[in-house]
Amino acid sequence: MSKLKRKFLPSLIAAAVATSVIAGITMTRVQAADSILQPLAPLDSIEMPIPSDNKYSEAKVVLGKLLFFDPRLGGDASISCGSCHDPEQGWAWAEDFSRGYPGTVHWRNSQTIINSQYMGRQFWAGAAASGEKQAPSAAKGGVAGNGENDIMEARLALIPEYVKAFNEVFGDEWPLIDNAWKAIAAYERTLVQTDTPLDKYLKGDKAALSEEQVRGKAVFEGKGGCISCHYGPLTTGEEYVNVGVPPNKRWEEDGLAQITFRFEQYAKGQTEEGYRKAKSDWGLYYRTKNKWDKGKFRVPSLRYSKYTAPYMHNGVFFTLEEVVDFYNAGGKDEEGRTTLFPENMDARIKPLGLSDDEKSDLVAFLDAFSGEEILTERPKLPEYKALFTKAELEEVKK
C-alpha cells in the first residue's frame, strides 16, 4: 500500500462508517418496527431526554420563554421562534410552507413544538440532534431567522434584564448566544401534552373515547395499518420513510417559492444536475447523499395534530380526511399524483380498501391524539438600554 493510501485510509474508513450509520437510520428502525411492533402507550410512560449540560431550572425556563418570543434573536429583529411556531396555529404555521424571513418564503411545513423535545432528532429530515441544535439552525437559517451570532449577542448585551438573567442562570458576564439556545430548548421541554383522550383511554378510562373512536382505533391498528409507522408513546418510531407524498404545486406557480427551493438545493450540497432538475424535496438524501433515501422524511407524531394542519413535510393536505384518503389510495392524492421517487416508496404503503364509514371512524380516532388547545400569554419583552450615556461618551472623547 502506498504512503498516500495509508495516510488517508483512517479518514476514508471513518467516512464510510459515518455514512453507513446515517444510511442505517432508515433500515434499522424499519426492521425494528416490522419485527417488534409496539402498541400505543401513554406519553408519560416515557421520560423526556434532557442533556446533561442543560439541566432544568425554573429561571432558565422563564428566560427561554422570553427568548422564544423575542425577534431580536434573528436577522432584522422581526422574526422570532414564536413567529413560525405560533401558539394560536398549533405552535406551528397554518400554511403549506412555513413563514419565511422577510422577502422570502420557507420550503417546508412548520412542525409543532408541542412534545417535540421527546424526539431523538429535530426537523423533517433529522438535521439537528437536539433542541439546543435546532434553535440556532432556525434562527440563523437563510430563509428562516437569518441571524448572525455576533449581532444577536450584541443585542442581548444591550438589554439589562437579559444581562442579569444570563448571569443568574448561566454565570455569563455578558449573554452568550449558545446559552440562549439552551434556554429556549429548556422552555420547549415544558410544552407537552399528556392528558389527551387517547392517553386517558390507554390508562383505563374507557369512557374517554366515543364508540366511533373505538372503532377507528381498530381500523388504525388493523386494516388501516397506521400503527406500523405510528406506534408507541410518541406515535412514531422516528423512521425516515417515503410514503408517496407528491410535490407541492406551489413550486411550479410561485416564483418566490421556486427561488427558495433552488437556494435550498444549493445550500444542502445538491449536485449540479440535481440543482437544475429537481422538482421535489429530496428529504433524507440531503443528509446521506444515498439515492435510496430520496423522498424520505421522518414519520411525524400524530399527537396534537388536530391543531397543526396542513399536513406532510410540504403541507399538501389541509385536512386529516385528505390524509386518510391519500393513504387509502396507496400513497396517491385525489389527482393520482405520488412521489417522484416511487422506487423508494415504503412497502407498507398500499391501497387499503377502507369504506367511507371506516375512514370516518379513523378520522374520529385521530382527533383523540389531541387534548385541549395549549395557549400562552406572550411575555412583555425587556427593552434596550444604552451601555453608555452621551455624557460618558463625550468624556471619553476628551
Secondary structure by P-SEA (a helix, b strand, c coil): ccaaaaaaaaaaaaaaaaaaaaaaccaaaaaaaacccccccccccccccccccbbbbaaaaaaaaaaaacccccccccccccccccccccccccccccccccccccccccccccccccccccccccccccaaaaaaaaaaccccccccaaaaaaaaaacaaaaaaaaaacccccccaaaaaaaaaaaaaaccccccaaaaaaacccccccaaaaaaaaaaacccccccccccccccccccccccccccccccccaaaaaaaaaaaaaacccccccccccccccccccccccccccccccccccccccccccccccccccaaaaaaaaaaccccccccccccccccccccccccccaaaaaaaaaaaaaccccbbbbcccbbbbbbbcccaaaaaaaac
